[in-house]
Amino acid sequence: MTANGRAAVADSDILLTGATGFVGAFLLRRLLESSAVRVHCLVRSMTEPEAMERIRSAQIAYGLDLPDQARVVPVAGDLAAAGLGLSPERFDDLARSVTTVIHAAARVNLVMPARMLEAANVAGTREILRLARQGGAAVRFISTSEVFGRARGVVDEDTPALDCYEDTSGYGRTKRAAESLVLQARRDGLPAAVLRLDRVAGDSRTGACQSDGDDLWLLVRSALSTGVLPDALVNLTPVDFAADAVLALTAAPAGSEPIAHICHPWPTRMTDVATALNHVGWPVRVLPATEWAMTLQRLGEQPDCDPMVRLLPIIADRVMGGRPLFRAPRTTATLRRLGLHHPPVDVPLLGKYVRHLTATGFLPATYHRG
């Protein structure tokens, strides 16, 4: 590890999938900042210039840059296609070149059935493992707490994501199936591990967030018209810390734990979210969950009600209800030994997120309650 807690990944060539996504963009940035590696980025595209343009666009979208573009090798392909969409020669060349694979790409959709996600999430992982086996590369598979679906109680690194948790999304089922492939490959001798992320929040330095498709920020935006949020705890891990944690665990020696959980040990209170909104002039209150639901019901009965208000209980359930308590005791202890400590997700940081979401237009600049 370096003095500032970033992972020193010594491998000269790494294959990164998902570099155009939120977590993947930060992984690419951190890899280039903290090491001298060359990063091959598999990107869904027809040509390498198109792939590079998508990589650059993702960096710009999250306020990042590429410190050494010469060490980024765009790989035009398709995770959902046979052979990753590469020619046999390109596939073999990549397998010979890379010593580590960080597989962060997935098709994320909590509504689509599993059959529509299997090509990218399951078959794509199978192809990644085939490439890794061919060259003997280590694999770090980025997964999700969604694999546990709506299990009750507490889950940690030792809790098996068994098929008894059927009440989950198609996305969760495909990620669970992909995990099984990775863990079987590990049993067969491949140096592979599963790294599960819980809810990932914005950059702790700049506040840059991923707003599209994030139920939490949809819930926050709704509060600008309803004036209320439910009293709840939400686990938020800043994306820059999540990226550092992934790289620290990637640099861990062979034989390390097969499964790691990356989440914040101290959940964020919705009252702190409301306070951050109050500080920029939005008078949002926090109500007990049952009272909040009754308030939404009354608002939903009004003829001029925004249709989104009627969907808020469903969105809120995905944010705070019906899920297990995702815990990471062993991983958190390991990261602390490596010098990585979770930044506090407090009112000042939440204020950064609010300001970023306002600057990007996701939240309105002026408070208005219809």
N, C-alpha and C positions, 0 to 999 in steps of 0.2 A: 504494500500500500504506500502511496505517497503521503507526504506530511499533511495535506489537506483532506485526507480521507478518501481520495479517489482511487479506484482500482488501477493497478499497474498491470495491464494485460500484456504479457510479453510476446504472444504469438505474432508472427509477421503478417499473416493473412487470415482475416475473419470474414465469414459470410453472415451478413445481417439481413433478415427479412423484416418487412414492415417499416422500413426507413421513412416512408411517406406518412406514417401514422403519428399519433401524438407521442406515445412512449418511444416509438422507434426513432423519431426525429431527435429526441433528447439522448437516446443511446448512441446515435451516430455522432452527435456533437461531443459527448463525453469521451467516446473512444478516440476521437481525433485530438482532443485536448490532453488526455491523460496518458497517451502512449504513442509509439511510432508505428502502429499497425497500419496495414493497408486494408481497407474495408470494401468488400464486394457486396453491393446492395442489389438484391433481387427485387425488381420493380415491375409491376404489370404494365407493359408497354410493348410497342412494336419495334422500337429502335433504341439504341443506347443514348443518343442525344435527347430523345423524349424522356427516357428514364432519368437522366441527369436533371432535366428541367423539372420533373416532378419532385425530385429530391430537394432541389433548391427552393422550390415553391413551398414545401413543407417547412423548411428552415425559416423562411421569411415569415410564414404565417404565425410562427410561435416566437418571433423575435430573436431568432438564432442566426448564426452564420456558419459557414464551413471554413475553419481555420486553415486547412490545407487541402484544397480541392483535388490536388494531384494524387492524394492517397485514397480517393473515393473512386471505386471502379463500378460504374453502372452495369447491371446485368439485366437486359431486356428479356422478360419471360412472363410466366403466369403460374402462380402457385397452384391453381386449380386444374392445370393441364398436365398430361402425362409428361414425365421427364422435366417438370417445372417449366414447360414451354420452351425448352432449350433443344438445340440439335444434340445428337449423341456425342459429338466431338466436344461441344461446349460444356456439356454436363460432365464428361470425363475430365476435361481440363480443370473445371472448377473443383471437382472432387480431389484432384491431385494437388491443387493450390492451397486449399484452406485447411487450417488445423483446428479451428473452432467455429461452430455454427451457433448464432444466437437467433432463434426462430421466434420472432415477435409478431409475424403477420398472421392475420385471421380475418375472416369475414364476420363482422360483428353485427348481429341483428337479433333483438330479443323478441321479435314477432314472427319471423319466418320459421317454418318447420325445419327440423333437422335435415331432411332430405335435400333441401335447397342450399344447405351450408356444408354438406359433407365433402364436396369436391375440393374446396379450399381448405377446410379445417381438418379433415381426416385424411383424405387421399393425399393432400399436399404435404401433411406431416409425414406420411409414409414415404413420399419421394425424398423429403429432406433426410430422413433416416437412411434411405438407400444411398444417397450421396455421401453421408457421413461414414457409413460402413465401408464404402468403396475406398476411401482415403484414410480411414481411422481417425476422423475428426471427433472432438468432443462436441456434445450438443447441450445447449441450455434452452429448454422449451418454456416460453412465457405463456402461462395459463392464467386462470381467473378463479375467484371465489365462487363464480356462478356454477362451477361444477357440483357444488353441494345443493343447489336448488333451494328448496324451502325446508331443509332439515332444521330441526329444533335443537336448542341447546348450544353447546360450544363445540367448534371444530378447530383443530390445530394441525400441525404437520403430521401427526400420527393417525389422524382420522381418515379412514379409507373413503374415497369418493365412490361408494358402491351404487349399484343400480337401484337400491332401495329408495334413493332420493329421486323418484321419477318426476315429481312435480317441479320441473325446472324448464327453462326455455330450450328451444332447439339448439340455440347457440351453446348453452351449458352442456347439453348432451354430446354435441360434437367435440367440444373441448375435453370432456371426460373420456371420450373414445380415443382422442389423440393422446391424452396422457397415458392411457393403457399401452399404446404402441411404444411410447418413449420409455416407460418403465420396463416393458418386456425387453426392449433393446438393451437397457441397462443390465438386466438379468443375463442377457446373452453376451455381455462383455463390453458393450459400447460405453464409453464414459459419458453418460447422459444424466440429466437431472431436470426436474420440473420446478419452475419458480412461479408460484401463484400470486397474483396481485389482487388486492381488494380495490375499492374505489380510488382512482388516481385523480388528484386535484392539480391546480396550476403550479407554475414555477414559483418557488418561494422567494426568488430574487426579484423577478419582474412582474409576477402576477399573471403571466400569460396562461390562459386557460383554453381547454377544448370545450366549447359550449354546445356545438351541434351534437344532438343525441344524448346529452347528459341530463338525466332526470332531475338531479339536484338543482341545476341551474334553471331548468324549466319551472321547478317548484318555486325557486326564488323569484323568477320573473313574474310568476302568477301573483306573488304577494304585493306587487306594485298596483294591481287592480283590486285585489281582495282586502289588502291591508293586514293579512294574518298569515302566520306560519304555524305548523304544528310543533308542540314541544317534543323534541326528539334528540337522540344522539346519532351522529353520522360519522363514519370513519373516513378520513381524508388523508391521503398520503401525497405530499407534493411530488410532482413528476420528476424534478431534478434529483430528489432523494431516491425515488424509486429507481431511476437510471443508475445512480451510483451504487445502490444495493445490488442490482442485477450484475453490474460489472465486478463488484467485489466478490460475489458468489461465483461468477464465471471464472475468476482468477484463482478460486480455491483449488487445492490439489485434488487429483483423482482420488476417488474413494470417499468423497465428502457425502453429506446427506442426500438421499434421492429426491426429497421434496423440501422446498422452502416456502414460507409464507412471508410476503412483504406487505405489511400494513402498519398503520400508526398505532402505538400502544395506548394513546389517549384520545378517545373519540371527541369530536367537536360538538358542542351544544348548539342547537338551533337558535338559542337566545343570543349567542355570539354573532351568528349570521344576521339576526335582526338588528343588533347593535351596530354592526358595520353598515347596514342600510340606513339606520337612523343618523349616523355620522355624516352621511352625504345628503341628508334631507328627506329621506323617505320614511314616514311614520308607520312602520310595520310593527305589529304586536305578535307575541307568541302566546298561543292558547293551548290548554290541554287537548290532546288528540281528539277526544270525543267532542269537545266543544268546537274545535276547529272544523270537524266533519259536519256538525250541525249548522255551523255558519255557512259552509259551502253549499249545503243542501238548500238553505234559505235563498242564497244568492242564485243558485241554479234554477230556482222556480220563477225568477223574474223574467219577463218576456224579452228584455233586451240583454240578457246575460250572455257573456262571451262563452261559446261552446266549450272552450278549454277548461272552464271552471268545473264542468261536469266530469271531466277526465282527471281532475287533480287527485281524488282519492286513489285512483289506480296508480298514478305516478308516484304519489307519496308512499304507497305500499311497496313499490320497488325501491324507494330510497331508504325507508326506515323499518318496514314491517315484513314479517313472514320469512325472515332469513336467519340463518344461524349466526351466532357471535363468532366472527372470524378472528382467530388469535394466532400469534406467532412467537411463542415464548423462546423456542430454541433458536429461531432465525434472528430474533431481536438481540439475544445474548451474543450470538456469533458476530453480528454486525457491530455491536458495541466493542467487542474485543478487537475488531479491525479498525476501530476509530470512527465509525459512522454512528451519528446520533440524530434521531428524528428532529427536524425543526418544529417548533410549536406552531400549531394551526390555531392562531388566536385572532383577536379582533383586528390588530394591525395587518396581519397577512390576509385575512378575509377582506379587509378594505382594499388591499392591492387587487384582489380578484374582482371585486365590484368595480373598481376604476377601470380595469382592463376590459371587462365585459361592457362597460359603458362606452369606452373609447372605440370598441369594435362594432358598436351598434346593437349588440345583443340585448342590452338593457337601455331603456330610453334615458336621455340626458336630463330630462325634466320629469319630475314626479307628476303623474296624473292618475287619478282614480275615476274610472268611468261610472 
